[in-house]
Amino acid sequence: MGKKLLLNEVCIEYDMSLGGAPSNTPKTRLLYLLNSIPIVTRFFNKLLANSIGLPHSSQIGSGFKCSSPLITIGEHTSMSNTFVLAYAQVTIGNYCSFSFDNMIITSSHVFSNFDHVIAKPVTIGDNVWITSRVTILPGVTIGSNTIIGAGSVVTKDIPSGVFAAGNPCKVIKKINFSIERKNK
């Protein structure tokens, strides 16, 4: 795999002509495929969750897919049909909820050489609701207790305790938000 670390390991560069970016094992790729077929999802969902190290309290929907094992998902987090292009680490906190048709993208091509890809990590805090059709771009951090409105394109960091929306996504107002936590 052709990768080199830049900027104190915050930014990773991949030379796609030398083998490219990280990817899942063949077993995990097969499980993602099987998990995308509605009639068999329930049979393969737990196997996929174990394969990607998902905590038992969290869940993924049939449309969830991550391009590599560079993802960490916290406790009590729910991921509906979300695509994660994880060429850099993606960290998602506890008690997060992802609605439908979302994307997390950690990379972009170098304009002067499309064989090179630059990747930056994405971090999402605790107690965050990513509504529908949200795109989160490389290097973004979303603070805890935050809601990202439908159709948003998150290009810059979003602080904690806010409702943010738009293209580009910006803070609309401060809020007091928490996802209801179930006591067991």
C-alpha positions as CSV (number, residue, x, y, z in Angstrom):
1,M,0.0,0.0,0.0
2,G,1.5,3.3,-1.1
3,K,1.0,5.7,1.8
4,K,3.0,8.2,3.6
5,L,2.2,10.3,6.6
6,L,2.2,14.1,6.4
7,L,1.6,17.0,8.8
8,N,2.2,15.1,12.1
9,E,0.1,12.1,11.0
10,V,-3.0,14.4,10.7
11,C,-3.0,14.1,6.9
12,I,-2.3,10.9,5.0
13,E,-1.3,10.7,1.3
14,Y,-1.9,7.6,-0.8
15,D,-0.4,6.9,-4.2
16,M,-3.2,5.0,-5.9
17,S,-0.8,3.8,-8.6
18,L,1.1,1.9,-5.9
19,G,-1.7,-0.1,-4.5
20,G,-3.9,2.6,-3.2
21,A,-5.7,3.1,0.1
22,P,-6.8,0.7,2.8
23,S,-9.7,-1.7,2.2
24,N,-11.7,-4.2,4.1
25,T,-10.9,-7.9,4.2
26,P,-12.6,-10.1,1.6
27,K,-14.8,-11.5,4.4
28,T,-16.0,-8.0,5.5
29,R,-16.6,-7.0,1.9
30,L,-18.8,-10.1,1.4
31,L,-20.7,-9.4,4.7
32,Y,-21.4,-5.8,3.5
33,L,-22.7,-7.2,0.2
34,L,-25.0,-9.7,2.0
35,N,-26.1,-7.0,4.5
36,S,-27.3,-4.9,1.6
37,I,-29.9,-7.5,0.5
38,P,-33.1,-6.8,2.4
39,I,-34.3,-10.4,2.7
40,V,-31.0,-11.7,4.3
41,T,-29.9,-8.6,6.2
42,R,-31.1,-9.9,9.6
43,F,-29.0,-13.0,9.2
44,F,-25.7,-11.3,8.4
45,N,-26.1,-8.0,10.3
46,K,-24.6,-9.4,13.6
47,L,-21.7,-11.0,11.7
48,L,-20.9,-7.7,10.0
49,A,-21.2,-5.8,13.3
50,N,-18.7,-8.2,14.9
51,S,-16.4,-8.0,11.8
52,I,-16.1,-4.2,12.1
53,G,-15.9,-4.2,15.9
54,L,-19.3,-2.6,16.5
55,P,-20.3,-2.5,20.2
56,H,-23.2,-4.8,21.0
57,S,-25.3,-1.7,22.1
58,S,-25.0,-0.1,18.6
59,Q,-26.6,-1.1,15.4
60,I,-26.2,-0.6,11.6
61,G,-28.9,-0.6,9.0
62,S,-28.8,-2.6,5.7
63,G,-27.5,0.4,3.8
64,F,-24.5,1.0,6.0
65,K,-21.1,0.5,4.3
66,C,-17.5,1.5,5.2
67,S,-14.7,1.3,2.7
68,S,-12.0,0.2,5.2
69,P,-11.6,-0.9,8.8
70,L,-10.5,2.7,9.8
71,I,-13.7,3.4,11.7
72,T,-14.6,3.4,15.4
73,I,-18.2,3.6,16.5
74,G,-19.2,4.3,20.1
75,E,-21.8,2.7,22.3
76,H,-25.6,3.1,21.6
77,T,-25.0,4.5,18.1
78,S,-27.4,3.8,15.2
79,M,-26.2,4.0,11.6
80,S,-28.8,3.8,8.9
81,N,-27.8,3.7,5.2
82,T,-24.6,5.7,5.5
83,F,-21.6,5.3,3.3
84,V,-18.2,6.0,4.9
85,L,-15.1,6.5,2.7
86,A,-12.5,5.9,5.4
87,Y,-9.1,6.4,4.0
88,A,-8.3,8.2,7.3
89,Q,-9.7,7.3,10.7
90,V,-13.4,8.0,11.3
91,T,-14.4,8.2,15.0
92,I,-18.0,8.4,15.9
93,G,-19.0,8.9,19.6
94,N,-21.6,7.4,21.9
95,Y,-25.4,7.9,21.5
96,C,-25.2,9.1,17.9
97,S,-28.0,8.7,15.4
98,F,-27.6,8.7,11.6
99,S,-30.7,8.9,9.5
100,F,-30.8,8.1,5.8
101,D,-28.6,8.7,2.8
102,N,-25.6,10.2,4.6
103,M,-21.9,10.2,3.5
104,I,-18.7,10.6,5.5
105,I,-15.7,11.2,3.1
106,T,-12.2,11.4,4.4
107,S,-10.3,12.0,1.2
108,S,-9.8,14.1,-1.9
109,H,-7.6,13.8,-4.9
110,V,-4.5,16.0,-5.4
111,F,-5.5,18.4,-8.2
112,S,-2.2,18.2,-9.9
113,N,-1.9,14.4,-9.8
114,F,-5.1,12.3,-9.6
115,D,-3.0,9.2,-8.7
116,H,-2.5,10.8,-5.3
117,V,-5.2,11.0,-2.6
118,I,-5.0,13.1,0.5
119,A,-7.0,11.9,3.5
120,K,-7.8,13.6,6.8
121,P,-9.6,12.1,9.8
122,V,-13.3,12.9,10.7
123,T,-14.4,13.0,14.3
124,I,-18.0,13.1,15.5
125,G,-18.6,13.7,19.2
126,D,-21.2,12.1,21.6
127,N,-24.9,12.6,21.3
128,V,-25.0,13.8,17.7
129,W,-27.9,13.5,15.3
130,I,-26.9,13.5,11.6
131,T,-30.3,13.8,9.8
132,S,-30.8,12.9,6.2
133,R,-28.6,13.4,3.1
134,V,-25.8,15.0,5.0
135,T,-22.3,14.9,3.5
136,I,-19.3,15.3,5.9
137,L,-16.0,16.2,4.2
138,P,-12.4,15.4,5.2
139,G,-10.8,16.8,8.3
140,V,-14.1,17.8,10.0
141,T,-14.9,17.6,13.7
142,I,-18.5,17.8,14.9
143,G,-18.9,18.6,18.6
144,S,-21.1,16.7,21.0
145,N,-24.8,17.4,21.6
146,T,-25.3,18.7,18.0
147,I,-27.8,18.3,15.2
148,I,-26.8,18.6,11.6
149,G,-29.8,19.5,9.4
150,A,-31.0,17.6,6.3
151,G,-29.1,18.1,3.1
152,S,-26.1,19.8,4.7
153,V,-22.6,19.7,3.4
154,V,-20.2,19.9,6.4
155,T,-17.0,21.5,5.2
156,K,-15.7,22.9,8.5
157,D,-15.7,22.1,12.2
158,I,-19.0,22.4,14.0
159,P,-19.0,23.2,17.7
160,S,-20.8,21.4,20.5
161,G,-24.4,22.2,21.4
162,V,-25.7,23.7,18.2
163,F,-28.1,23.1,15.3
164,A,-26.2,23.5,12.1
165,A,-27.4,23.2,8.5
166,G,-26.8,24.3,4.9
167,N,-24.4,24.1,2.0
168,P,-21.9,24.9,3.3
169,C,-23.1,23.9,6.8
170,K,-23.1,26.7,9.3
171,V,-24.3,27.1,12.9
172,I,-28.0,28.2,12.9
173,K,-28.5,28.4,16.7
174,K,-27.3,27.1,20.0
175,I,-29.5,24.2,21.4
176,N,-29.8,22.0,24.4
177,F,-29.9,18.5,22.7
178,S,-29.7,15.0,24.0
179,I,-30.8,11.7,22.5
180,E,-33.0,9.8,24.9
181,R,-30.9,7.2,26.7
182,K,-32.6,3.9,27.6
183,N,-31.9,2.5,31.0
184,K,-31.4,-1.2,31.2
